[in-house]
Amino acid sequence: MVANTVSRRGAFGLGAGLAAASGARAADPKRIIGVIEEDPPFMNLAISSGISSSVASAPVYSALTRMDAKGDITGDLAERWDISPDGKTYTFHLREGVTWHDGRPFTSADAQFSLGELNSKLNPYRGALKSIDSIDAPDPRTVVLKLKNPQASLMVSLGNFCGAILPKHLWEGTDPARNPHNKNPIGTGPFKFVSFSPGDRITYAKNENYFIPGKPAFDELIFRIIPDPAARMAAFTRGEIDMVYSSALPATEIPRVRRMRGVDLRFSAVQASSYQAYINIRNAPFDDVRVRRALFHAIDRKFVRDSVFPGLAQEMVGPVPPNSPLYNRALTDYALDPARANALLDEAGKPRGAGGVRFDLRYLFGAADLSARKIGEVMAQNLAAVGIRVVLTPLDRGTLIQRAYVAREFDMVITSFALGPDPDVGVERFYNSNNIFPVQAVNCSPYVNPEVDRLFDEQRVQTDPARRKAIYDRIQEIVWRDVPTFPFCCYSLPGAVRTSFATGVFDTVDAPSREDFAFAAPAGR
């Protein structure tokens, strides 16, 4: 362990003399090092659900509740709560003595502001909070949510997915997109933000006043920023990195990582993810559903599953992941049938031109996203056979957000999305027309169907699971008919942790992108 600490300190350019002295080594802070694949554009869970943003934000912020890897909900900032018999009033009793990282006291006014003015208005998952009618703060340690109607998914929504609590005194009266604390976050979480060196690392220090006694066990947390997948894995293999998020762990490397001594792969039992592309249905020819269906008949999604995510992916038919109890198993997939794809394209009035090309498809993806690149290469081969020329366009995250989600200069844009822990949280955001905004991870196709909007509202009030599922079945039928998005596969990628060095990592439902390291500890403790 001492040798591992020395090598990692050396990799960070710290003093060789300090590392050489055994007494100084004993005094070194307990440090855990992870890796992400890009500079996060934000460090704010209340307004961004991008993976790198979530990873960088999670150690800083807390929510009213948290969920473990089995899906059980426990308190975070709330120590307990009461739910009225009619299911329309939730009263949360907050922990006493919690302070923000700047020393100001945390109160119910912060929760009231964050849920009412940030998460419910700007969070990509905000549809899950739509049933909230009012938020009251009758005293500094009590928050009362009053609902328009009962909502089955509310409690799973109040964790860091769409319930991160931010300090009112730093955010009230500001433009949330331009507030400087998007890059200098201050929260109540287990770690305090220290510094961000773009292209290099993000550094955090232990919150000595964290509200869970004895936590966190590590003194320092560092995320190295390594865009190149081979370089990330080399650093992990050399012991310079202690854990790798699922998004930063190349799927093709998982068999090798599985064989590493002292390394565990951690999967979530609840969370589901999908590699999914938005189709820009405002752009011709993709405004024609026949063209969109032709894509489904032309692209070999089974080959994508088997080659890009070997042994880790499931077929995804429809917008809801197959591990959800609300999944519609009666849906029929679009068969791989290039002849049918050609016929649909001809029918849509898109004949082949010079060189047999019907039209171009601009495929945008993150330059650091190896899986998205491989999917694009498969897709380019498949679509060339039916006369569609794919223009592969890798972009850094900031440019991708601007080109695809703000300017909408794309035909398809792909990334990995969390679809759980409930479809109200992970799925509705892509299809409800109330969620069309120039940001990522919302309804970016942009898809408008009044019946789908009405059905989302209708299912949200159901307390009978069977009735709720029947409504969700109909939503899935309509969306699968209209295909405004292209789900390549559903998958579960693990995080990798060097358990010879650390325990308690990636043990929550949010582990794929929202680990806060509150319960992480050096091995042997």
Secondary structure, 3 states (H helix, E strand, C coil): CHHHHHHHHHHCCCCHHHHHCHHHHHHCCCEEEEEECCCCCCCCCCCCCCHHHHHHHCCCCEECEEEECCCCEEECCEEEEEECCCCCEEEEEECCCCECCCCCECCHHHHHHHHHHHHHHHCCCHHHHCCEEEEEEEECCEEEEEECCCCCCHHHHCCCCCCEECCHHHHCCCCCCCCHHHCCCCCCCCEEEEEEECCCEEEEEECCCCCCCCCCCCCEEEEEECCCHHHHHHHHHCCCCCEECHHHCCHHHHHHHHCCCCEEEECCCCCCEEEEEEECCCCCCCCCHHHHHHHHHHCCHHHHHHHHCCCCEECCCCCCCCCCCCCCCCCCCCCCCHHHHHHHHHHCCCCCCHHHCCEEEEEEEECCCHHHHHHHHHHHHHHHCCCEEEEEEEECHHHHHHHHHHCCCCCEEEEEEECCCCHHHHCHHHCCHHHCCCCCCCCCCCCCCHHHHHHHHHHHCCCCHHHHHHHHHHHHHHHHHHCCEEEEEEECCCEEEECCCEECCCCECCCCCCCCCCCCEECCC
